[in-house]
Amino acid sequence: MSDYMAAEIHIGGKVHPSVAQALCTAITKSGASLEWGGGRCNMDTPDELLRARTSDTDEPHLLKLYDDQARWGEFSALEAFLRENGIAYCRWSDGKYDYDSEVDAFQPECGQLSWITNHNRQLIVLASELAPIEAKLTELLETLKGGKVDTVVVIAQIEKIRQEFRSTLPPNMPPFETLEFVED
């Protein structure tokens, strides 16, 4: 038995024209809508797909799809198609019961990445991952307060702690590009 949760996916980037019709079919089969609570969208042609793109102010023109009752909060077959064809996407899924809200993104240069969010789509870093970093900073601070320290050693320790801190944060992904069909 599966749970159904709200999900939203944004699709962008350069897509080879030879994949355009198959992308339309994958979108239609996904059961997604062009708006929350809307009916299933049917993408019959690549031109229809391009006309369905939206943009907020200066943002790129992305195809934004929605499903109030997505199985496990995912567009499984569509997401697999996008990854297989090197098409960038970012999906947000609402949480329910024991399932956290999450963001799942794919970009050809970065691969697939996922992280948990709150219901406002803000990324969450677990306190349990930050506590050891705080302990190392406290220890370093005590060493500095103690007086004589080798600056080179302290800088190396700070850099090591900074790298550990950075590894707990979500990765920096390149910005999405407008969804368009382009020959290589």
N, C-alpha and C positions, 0 to 999 in steps of 0.2 A: 504494500500500500504506500502511496506517495502523498506528500503534503504539497499543497499549492500555495504559492506566495506571489506577491506582486513583483514584477521585474521590468526593467527598462534597459534597452541596449542602444548604444550609439555606434554607428558604423561610418568609417571615414577612410580616407587615403586614396591612392591611385590603384585602380583595378584595370586589369587588361581586358579589352573589349571581348575577347574570346570567352570570358567567364561571366559576362554581363547577364546573359539569359539564364544561366544556371543559378546565379545569385537571385534573380527575380523568383525563380521556382523555389529556392530554399526559403526565401522570405515568406512567400505565400504558404508553403507547407508548415511554417513555424506557428501559424495561427495568431501572429502578432497583429496589433492594431497601430494606426498612426496617431492615436490619442488614448489617454486613459479612459477606460470604459467604452471605447469605440468598438465597432464591428471589425471582424477579421479583414485585413487588407489583402487585396489581390494585385500582385505586381505582374502584369502581363508582358510589359516591355521595359527595356532599359530606360527609355524616355520617361515612362511613368515613375520609375524609381528616382530618376534625377529630379523630376518635378516635386516629388514628395520630400526632398531634403528641406531642412530648416536651418536657420541660423539666428543666434541671439547676438545682436549688435555686430561687433567686429569678429566674431567667432567664425570658424570655417563652416561651410554648409555640410551638415551631417545628416544621415538618415537616422531618425529616432523612432524606435518601435517600442510598444508597450504591451504588457499582458497582466491583467489584474489577477489571474489565476494560473501562473506559469508553474509547471511541474517542477518541484524543488527550487523554484525561483530562477530557473534557467531556460535558455533557448538551446537545448542540448544539440540537436541536429544542425541548427543554424550556426552555432558557435563552432562546431567541428568543421563545417564547411568553410567558415571564414578562416580558421587557422590553417586548414589544408591548402587554401588558396592565397595565403599571405595577406589577408585583408584585416586591417586594424579594427578593433572594437573595444568598447568599454561597457560592461554590464553591471548594473546595480540590482541587488535582490533584497527585498525586505526580509526582516527576521520574523520568526514565528516559533513559539514553544521553545524547544532547545536549540534552535538554529539562529545563529547571529546574522544580522544584516551583513552583506559583503559586497565588495567590488571585485570584479574579475575582468582583467584587461589583457588584450593581446596586441602586440605590435611586432611586425616582422623583425625589427632590429633588436627587440628586447625579449621576445618570447611571451609566454603566458605568465601573468602574475596575479595573485589574489591576496586580499587582506580584509579584515573585519572592519565594519563601520558601525556607527550608531544609526538611529532612524533618520537623522538629519544628513546622512551621508558623509559625516566627518570620520576620517580614518582613526582607528583606535590602536594605541600601543599599550600593551599589557604592563601593569606596574611590576609584575614579577620579572619582566625583562629589563626594566630600568633600575630596580633595586641594587643589583650588583655593580652597576655603573656608578650609582650614587655612593656606594661604599668605597669604591676605588678613588673617587674624587675627594671624599672625606679623609681618606688615608693620605692622599697627596697633599691636601691642605694642612694636615697635621705635620707632615714632613717639612713643608714650607715654613710653618710657624716655628719649627724647631731651630731655624737659623741656617747654618751653613748647608748649602745645597749646590750641586753641580747643575748649572743652567742647562747644559746639553742633556743631562739625564732627565731633568724635569720636563723639558720640551718633548723628549722621546716618550715619556710616560703620558703626557697630555695628548700627544698624537695617537697613541695606542688606545687611550680611553675614548677619544673622539671617534676613531674608527669603529670601536665597539658600539658606541652610541648610534652612529650612522647605520650600522647593520640592523638595529632594532626598528628603524624607520622604513616606511614604504619607499621603494626605489623611485628615482626621478625618471619619469617617462617623457619622451619627446611629445610636444603638442600634436594633437590630431590635425590632419590635413583635410581639406575639403574632399568629399567623396566625388570622384570623377573617373571616367573611363579614358585610359591613356595607353597608347602603344608604348612598349618598352623603350 
